[in-house]
Amino acid sequence: MSENEYWFCLTHHAVEGRDGCKNADRLGPYASSAEASRALEKVEERNEEWDNDPKWNDDGPGSGDGLADGTPDS
């Protein structure tokens, strides 16, 4: 693990070093403080990409809510 790693704390909405809050409460690690400060923006960008990616569309057949013919998964 590098000393130059940064995390974005979801509790405090702040960039932290290695000795910050527990990992369950933060995103990272990131290579720079600037990159960590954009963590929530990056999450939003990725979510938008996945929401508009037909391969990740949860509303179509095979989405886990039934088989392509409409019968429930067992």
C-alpha positions as CSV (number, residue, x, y, z in Angstrom):
1,M,0.0,0.0,0.0
2,S,1.3,3.4,-1.0
3,E,1.6,6.3,1.5
4,N,0.2,8.5,-1.2
5,E,-3.3,7.1,-1.3
6,Y,-6.5,9.0,-0.6
7,W,-10.1,8.1,0.2
8,F,-13.3,10.1,0.1
9,C,-15.2,9.7,3.4
10,L,-18.9,9.3,2.9
11,T,-19.6,10.2,6.5
12,H,-17.7,13.5,6.6
13,H,-17.7,14.3,2.8
14,A,-14.0,14.9,3.0
15,V,-10.8,13.5,1.6
16,E,-8.8,11.4,4.0
17,G,-5.5,9.7,4.2
18,R,-4.8,6.1,5.1
19,D,-5.6,6.6,8.8
20,G,-9.1,8.0,8.2
21,C,-12.5,6.4,8.8
22,K,-13.2,2.7,8.3
23,N,-13.2,1.5,4.7
24,A,-16.9,0.7,4.8
25,D,-17.6,4.4,5.1
26,R,-15.4,5.6,2.3
27,L,-14.5,5.3,-1.4
28,G,-11.0,4.7,-2.7
29,P,-8.2,4.5,-2.6
30,Y,-7.3,7.2,-5.2
31,A,-3.8,8.2,-6.3
32,S,-4.3,11.9,-5.5
33,S,-6.3,14.1,-3.2
34,A,-7.8,15.8,-6.2
35,E,-9.0,12.5,-7.6
36,A,-10.5,11.5,-4.3
37,S,-12.3,14.8,-4.0
38,R,-14.2,13.9,-7.2
39,A,-15.3,10.5,-6.0
40,L,-19.0,11.3,-5.8
41,E,-18.9,13.0,-9.3
42,K,-17.2,9.8,-10.6
43,V,-19.9,7.6,-9.0
44,E,-22.6,9.8,-10.6
45,E,-20.9,9.6,-14.0
46,R,-20.6,5.8,-13.9
47,N,-24.2,5.4,-12.7
48,E,-25.4,7.5,-15.6
49,E,-23.3,5.5,-18.1
50,W,-24.6,2.2,-16.7
51,D,-28.2,3.5,-16.6
52,N,-27.9,4.2,-20.3
53,D,-26.0,1.0,-21.3
54,P,-28.3,-1.6,-22.8
55,K,-26.1,-4.4,-21.4
56,W,-26.9,-3.1,-17.9
57,N,-30.6,-2.5,-18.4
58,D,-32.5,-4.0,-15.5
59,D,-35.9,-3.6,-17.2
60,G,-35.4,-6.1,-20.0
61,P,-35.5,-9.9,-20.2
62,G,-33.0,-11.7,-18.0
63,S,-33.0,-8.9,-15.5
64,G,-33.6,-11.3,-12.6
65,D,-37.3,-10.7,-12.3
66,G,-38.3,-13.5,-14.6
67,L,-37.2,-15.5,-17.6
68,A,-37.5,-14.1,-21.2
69,D,-40.9,-15.8,-21.5
70,G,-42.2,-14.1,-18.4
71,T,-42.1,-17.1,-16.0
72,P,-40.5,-16.4,-12.6
73,D,-37.0,-17.5,-11.8
74,S,-36.8,-20.6,-9.6
